[in-house]
Amino acid sequence: MGKPLPNGMELNITAIGEQYVLYEDDVTQGLLKTQRLYQEHKDPHSGDYDFGNLTALYFDLQGYDLAHWQRSVRSFAEIHPILKSIIITALTHRPYPVEIQWNWDEDARPMGPDVEKGVSMIYDSATPKYFVLVFGYTMPG
């Protein structure tokens, strides 16, 4: 279950995932829109950006919805650096950005029972596409 958005959509893993799908020649949605927002809002010297900001901009979150999203995102701050690294690498890939398929499972233990939280990432060069599994964390939204 996700958070309702003003446009009638729900902010959930499916909606966030669509933000990283490449709709060729369509800069109004998906990965090309996210890439444009990144270019407009990144630090011009370092390429860094505030984690969670791209989704907030993409869905035009404001007021309570923005505050709720920011609180949600802070709950997994320790993995922001790795997630940002994947996002920036995907968005800056040439000649075209690379899609990211997000998977979120609070209960998964893909590395075995001793690893309770983390990020697992696979890059498929044939597609090309990143497959990211965030596990052990509650999904934001």
Backbone hydrogen bonds, N-H to C=O, Kabsch-Sander energy under -0.5 kcal/mol:
donor,donor_aa,acceptor,acceptor_aa,energy
3,K,11,L,-1.8
5,L,9,M,-3.1
8,G,5,L,-2.1
11,L,3,K,-4.0
12,N,10,E,-1.2
16,I,12,N,-2.7
17,G,13,I,-2.3
18,E,14,T,-2.0
19,Q,15,A,-1.0
19,Q,16,I,-0.6
20,Y,17,G,-1.8
21,V,18,E,-1.3
23,Y,21,V,-0.8
24,E,22,L,-0.8
26,D,23,Y,-1.9
27,V,25,D,-0.5
29,Q,26,D,-0.8
31,L,21,V,-3.2
32,L,29,Q,-0.6
33,K,29,Q,-0.9
34,T,30,G,-2.3
35,Q,31,L,-2.9
36,R,32,L,-2.1
37,L,33,K,-2.4
38,Y,34,T,-2.4
39,Q,35,Q,-2.5
40,E,36,R,-2.1
41,H,37,L,-1.6
42,K,38,Y,-1.8
43,D,48,D,-3.2
47,G,43,D,-2.6
51,F,49,Y,-0.6
53,N,50,D,-2.3
56,A,52,G,-2.0
57,L,53,N,-2.6
58,Y,54,L,-2.8
59,F,55,T,-2.4
60,D,57,L,-0.9
61,L,56,A,-2.6
65,D,62,Q,-1.2
66,L,62,Q,-0.9
67,A,63,G,-2.3
68,H,64,Y,-2.9
69,W,65,D,-2.3
70,Q,66,L,-2.7
71,R,67,A,-2.2
72,S,68,H,-2.4
73,V,69,W,-2.6
74,R,70,Q,-1.8
75,S,71,R,-0.7
75,S,72,S,-1.0
76,F,73,V,-1.6
77,A,74,R,-1.5
79,I,76,F,-1.8
80,H,77,A,-1.4
83,L,79,I,-2.1
84,K,80,H,-3.2
85,S,81,P,-2.1
86,I,82,I,-1.9
87,I,83,L,-2.5
88,I,84,K,-3.2
89,T,85,S,-2.2
90,A,86,I,-2.5
91,L,87,I,-2.7
92,T,88,I,-1.9
93,H,89,T,-0.5
93,H,90,A,-0.6
98,V,90,A,-2.1
99,E,128,P,-0.7
100,I,20,Y,-1.5
101,Q,130,Y,-3.2
102,W,100,I,-0.7
103,N,132,V,-2.2
105,D,134,V,-2.6
112,G,109,R,-1.8
115,V,112,G,-1.4
116,E,114,D,-0.8
118,G,135,F,-2.3
120,S,133,L,-2.7
122,I,131,F,-2.4
124,D,122,I,-0.6
124,D,129,K,-3.1
125,S,123,Y,-0.8
127,T,124,D,-0.7
129,K,124,D,-1.5
130,Y,99,E,-2.7
131,F,122,I,-3.1
132,V,101,Q,-2.7
132,V,130,Y,-0.6
133,L,120,S,-3.2
134,V,103,N,-2.7
134,V,132,V,-0.5
135,F,118,G,-2.4
135,F,133,L,-0.6
136,G,105,D,-1.5
